[in-house]
């Protein structure tokens, strides 16, 4: 997603996501780890996101913006 948006690897991002209950629980449970791994300043639950990805068999919608 960074490449599609022409972001550099070191750019900090803001992430908005939507998904089923398993996706929400996993992101809440591992919030700090996920933010650290993807260099996100924040992970925010949102709706009406149209960028679907497969996360281990779960459909999630993720949007990123440069911080």
C-alpha positions as CSV (number, residue, x, y, z in Angstrom):
1,X,0.0,0.0,0.0
2,X,2.9,2.3,0.6
3,X,4.2,1.8,-2.9
4,X,0.8,2.4,-4.4
5,X,0.6,5.7,-2.6
6,X,4.2,6.6,-3.4
7,X,5.2,6.7,0.3
8,X,8.8,6.0,1.4
9,X,9.5,3.1,3.7
10,X,10.4,5.4,6.6
11,X,7.3,7.6,6.3
12,X,5.0,7.5,9.3
13,X,1.4,6.7,8.5
14,X,-2.1,7.0,9.9
15,X,-4.2,3.8,9.4
16,X,-8.0,3.5,9.3
17,X,-9.3,-0.1,9.2
18,X,-12.6,-2.0,9.2
19,X,-13.1,-5.8,9.4
20,X,-14.9,-8.6,11.2
21,X,-14.7,-9.1,14.9
22,X,-11.6,-11.3,14.7
23,X,-9.8,-8.5,12.8
24,X,-10.9,-5.9,15.3
25,X,-9.9,-8.1,18.3
26,X,-6.4,-8.8,16.8
27,X,-5.7,-5.2,16.1
28,X,-6.8,-4.1,19.5
29,X,-4.8,-6.9,21.2
30,X,-1.6,-6.2,19.2
31,X,-2.1,-2.5,18.6
32,X,1.4,-1.4,19.7
33,X,3.1,-4.2,17.9
34,X,1.3,-3.5,14.6
35,X,2.0,0.2,14.9
36,X,5.7,-0.4,15.4
37,X,5.9,-2.9,12.6
38,X,4.2,-0.7,10.0
39,X,5.5,2.7,11.4
40,X,2.0,3.9,12.1
41,X,1.3,6.8,14.5
42,X,-2.3,5.5,15.0
43,X,-4.6,2.7,14.1
44,X,-8.3,3.9,14.0
45,X,-11.4,1.9,13.4
46,X,-13.5,3.4,10.7
47,X,-16.2,2.5,8.2
48,X,-16.9,3.1,4.5
49,X,-13.3,2.1,3.4
50,X,-13.1,0.6,0.0
51,X,-9.7,-1.0,0.0
52,X,-10.1,-4.7,0.8
53,X,-7.3,-6.9,1.7
54,X,-7.1,-10.5,2.9
55,X,-5.6,-11.0,6.4
56,X,-5.2,-14.7,6.9
57,X,-8.6,-15.5,5.5
58,X,-10.4,-12.4,7.0
59,X,-11.5,-9.6,4.8
60,X,-10.3,-6.2,6.1
61,X,-10.6,-2.7,4.7
62,X,-7.6,-0.6,5.2
63,X,-6.8,3.0,4.3
64,X,-3.5,4.7,4.9
65,X,-2.5,8.4,4.9
66,X,0.9,10.0,5.4
67,X,1.2,11.5,8.9
